Structure formats: structure tokens, C-alpha cells
């Protein structure tokens, strides 16, 4: 439940703000009493009155300023949207580049892996590259394990790792993670987006650990895996 609360907070960023305002106006008109609506509207009109009468910056003359200075200020004002767009685009491309690096690394690990003699709901591959166990892919997922993991862990520990990763598969965590990655790329400048990502990772792992423990595995034989 905690995971889905944070996931809803993430998806909220993809909903246009105008749609949220329209929904709020609809709820206000549906549930407010006839007396409350005019009072609220009158109060809002009084609050907004000074702003509605104020002239726009482009219409305010530069008193005492030379025409050249006014032209410079006007050009700088026109450049601000371009500067902000360029800054956003740089951050967007940086996030995409980081994803591509991780995706190429996982792709190389899968290509160099071999099929493992383990039964699971998805193909189990062993890779010689140093990595943590994990389920990768959305449409054709595979369970990728580091080579030689069965020599370092007991059968009970290996079973709990596989059960943990299969829980990620059943919950479609890769799909929801991809949705939040879209949110990260579009709103990389918002600190709350990265805070939500941390909460999603934590709650996702805790949820899978709870499922593994409820299925009868011992807590001491459940190593943490991503």
C-alpha cells in the first residue's frame, strides 16, 4: 500500500495541472453550498483585483531610462524562455544518457550470459559480469544472476533470492519503474521527484521481502537483493 501511494504521487506529475484545476472546480461546484460559492467568488475577486489592474511588464514604460537600455532589458526578457528551455533540455539529455549507459551494461551482461539449470517463471541466466541478481525487461523479462552464485550461497538462500525477484516480476515493478523514469526525465529539476524515487525503491524491496517471509522462508536466510 505504501508503495502504491508513492507511485500515485509520481504519476501525478504526468497529469496536466489544468486538469487538476478543472477537477477541483468541479468538486467545488458539486459539493459547495449555494451560499458558500458567491462568498468565495467575491473574496477571490477582491484579492485578484490589484493584479488584474496592474499593467504587464511590456506595457510599463522605462521612466528615465534611455531607449538603448530599454531595448537591452527587453531582449533579455525575451531570452529567458530560451535559456530555461536549454537548461531543461540539458538535464533531460543527461538523464537519458544515464539510462542508456545502464541499459547497454545490462544488455552486454545478458549477451554474455548462459542458461542456468534453475526452474523459475522466466528464463534464468548466469552472467560472468559483476552484478546483483535482478529481473530485467518488461515484455520478455529474464532473471539474471551472477555466475557462481550457487557456490557462495546455500540452497535456501538462493531460493529466497529467486522468490524475491519473482515477486518483482509478479508486481510488474519494472513497468512502474519505467513510468517513474519518464517522470524523472521530464521533471529532473524537481527535488521531490528524486525523493519519491528513493521511497519507491525502499518500499518496493520491503514489499517483496514481506512476500518472501510470508511464503515460509526464514528471515535469517533472506539476503537482500535488488
Buried (B, 14 or more C-beta within 10 A) or exposed (E): EEBEEBBEBBBEBEEEEEEEEEEEEEEEEEEEEEEEEEEEEEEEEEEEEEEEEEEEEEEEEEEEEEEEEEEEEEEEEEEEEEEEEEEBEEBBEEBBEEBEEEEEEBEEBBEEBEEBEBEBEBBBBBBEBEBEBBBBBEEEBBBBBBBEBBEEBEEEBBBBBBBBBBBBBEBEBBEBBEEBBEBBBBBBEEEEBEEBBEBBBEBBBEBBBEBBBEEEBEEEBBEEBB
